[in-house]
Each structure stands twice: as structure tokens, then as C-alpha cells.
Amino acid sequence: MLRSILVSVLLAFPLAAQAGDMVLNDIKAKNGVQLSTDELNQLMPKAKVISYVARGTRRWTNELEGKFVAYSDVGHNMRQLMTQITGHGTWHIGKDGTYCVAIDWPQRTEKWCKYIFKVNGKYYAVKSAVDGDAIASEFEFTK
């Protein structure tokens, strides 16, 4: 059992790393479209969110009052990867058309605002809508 979990985790690393290699220029080259503030206001309330990062995933549901509980399987070692971490967070749509999130994890606080782009049915978030080298993170938003 442990061996199959380890194999699954190790196989997932290259996929997560590939998503992290994408930058804004790649999104634009694939005719990615930046979501407007109106589109974000339609998409985000009650959205189930999955954030893909290099070492795992984070999940939460955007509640209408701007709060959520996040669950993460992100870890720096095998023990952490096999343990789900919980954090309380808030979200809002920024005046500049960004999706903004703050999460209080047990060890640290995470805070960011990112522009959301859609490419071939997938969503990507970047810190800058003009810096072509801005690293893109893959997200899923479903209702």
C-alpha cells in the first residue's frame, strides 16, 4: 500500500512541475484570454477551487461571504505529503480585476492577488498581466 502511494506521489511530481514551467508569454502564445472583473464575479462565488503547485494541490470552495476552509496536501517531505493540512482563508475580486486570496496555514500565512487567464478550457493565474516571464499556476474552478 505504502509503495503504491509513493509511486503515485513520485509520478505526480513531473506533472506538477510542468504546470509550473508555464509563463504569461506561453499563455499569450496559446491565445489565452484574461478574465474580466465581470467574468470573475460570475465565476468565483461558490466556485470549488483546486490550485496545482509543484508539490501537490490545495482545495477550497469560495463561500459567498468571502471565506473558505482550504485543504492542502503540499509538503516538503514524505510525512507532510501524506497528511492533509487545513487553513482558513478569505477571497475577493480586486478592483484591478484580480482574484485575491489570503490563507492562514498552521505554519505561515499566504496572501496574493493574481490575474486569471483561460487557455483551451484550463485556467492559469499570474501575478502580472504584462510581465511575459510571470510564472503561471494552474487552477480549476467548478460549480
C-alpha positions in Angstrom: 0.0 0.0 0.0 2.7 2.5 1.0 4.7 1.6 -2.1 1.7 2.4 -4.4 1.2 5.7 -2.6 4.9 6.5 -3.0 4.8 5.7 -6.7 1.6 7.8 -7.2 3.3 10.8 -5.5 6.5 10.4 -7.5 4.6 10.2 -10.8 2.7 13.3 -9.9 5.8 15.5 -9.4 6.7 15.8 -13.1 3.1 16.8 -14.0 3.0 19.5 -11.3 6.4 20.7 -12.4 5.3 21.0 -16.0 2.4 23.3 -15.0 4.8 25.5 -13.0 7.0 25.9 -16.1 4.4 27.9 -18.0 4.7 31.7 -18.0 2.5 34.5 -19.3 4.2 34.5 -22.7 3.2 30.9 -23.1 -0.4 31.7 -22.2 -0.5 34.6 -24.7 1.1 32.3 -27.4 -1.8 29.9 -26.9 -4.3 32.8 -27.4 -5.1 32.8 -23.7 -7.8 35.3 -22.6 -7.7 37.3 -19.4 -10.9 37.1 -17.5 -12.6 40.4 -16.9 -13.8 41.6 -13.5 -17.4 40.8 -14.5 -16.4 37.3 -15.6 -14.5 36.8 -12.3 -17.6 38.0 -10.4 -19.7 35.3 -12.2 -17.1 32.5 -11.9 -15.8 32.8 -8.3 -18.7 32.9 -5.9 -19.4 29.3 -4.8 -16.6 28.0 -7.0 -14.8 24.8 -6.0 -11.2 25.7 -6.4 -8.2 23.4 -7.0 -4.8 25.0 -7.1 -2.0 23.0 -8.6 1.5 23.7 -7.2 4.9 22.0 -7.6 4.5 19.8 -4.5 0.8 19.0 -4.5 -2.7 20.5 -4.6 -4.8 22.9 -2.5 -8.6 22.8 -2.5 -11.3 25.1 -1.2 -14.8 26.4 -2.0 -15.3 30.2 -2.3 -18.2 30.9 0.0 -20.5 33.9 -0.7 -19.4 35.8 2.3 -15.8 35.8 1.1 -14.5 33.0 3.3 -13.3 29.4 2.9 -11.6 26.5 4.5 -8.6 25.3 2.5 -7.1 21.8 2.4 -3.6 21.1 1.2 -1.6 18.0 0.5 1.5 20.1 -0.2 4.6 19.1 1.8 8.3 19.3 1.9 8.8 15.7 2.9 7.0 12.4 2.6 5.3 12.6 6.0 3.8 16.0 5.1 2.7 14.8 1.7 0.7 12.0 3.3 -1.0 14.5 5.7 -3.7 16.9 4.8 -3.2 20.4 6.2 -6.1 22.8 6.9 -6.2 26.6 6.7 -8.8 29.3 7.0 -9.0 31.9 4.2 -10.7 34.8 2.6 -11.2 35.7 -1.1 -12.3 38.7 -3.1 -12.1 40.2 -6.6 -9.7 43.1 -6.7 -10.6 46.5 -8.3 -7.8 45.7 -10.8 -9.5 42.5 -12.0 -7.5 40.1 -9.8 -8.6 37.1 -7.8 -7.3 37.7 -4.3 -6.7 35.1 -1.6 -5.4 35.0 1.9 -4.9 31.7 3.8 -3.8 31.3 7.4 -2.0 27.9 7.3 -0.6 26.5 10.6 3.0 27.4 9.8 2.6 30.5 7.7 0.2 33.0 6.0 -0.3 33.0 2.2 -1.5 36.2 0.6 -1.8 37.0 -3.1 -3.8 38.6 -5.9 -3.5 37.2 -9.4 -4.9 37.7 -12.9 -6.8 34.7 -14.2 -6.4 33.6 -17.8 -8.3 30.9 -19.7 -6.5 28.7 -22.3 -8.1 25.8 -24.0 -10.6 25.2 -21.2 -7.9 25.5 -18.4 -7.4 28.4 -16.0 -4.0 29.9 -15.1 -3.1 32.6 -12.6 -0.3 35.0 -12.9 0.9 37.9 -10.6 1.4 40.3 -13.6 -0.7 40.7 -16.7 2.2 42.4 -18.5 5.4 40.7 -17.4 5.8 37.9 -20.0 8.1 36.0 -17.6 5.5 35.9 -14.8 5.1 32.3 -13.7 1.7 30.8 -14.3 -0.1 28.4 -11.8 -2.8 26.1 -13.0 -6.3 26.3 -11.3 -9.6 24.5 -11.7 -12.8 26.4 -11.0 -16.0 24.4 -11.0 -19.5 25.0 -9.6 
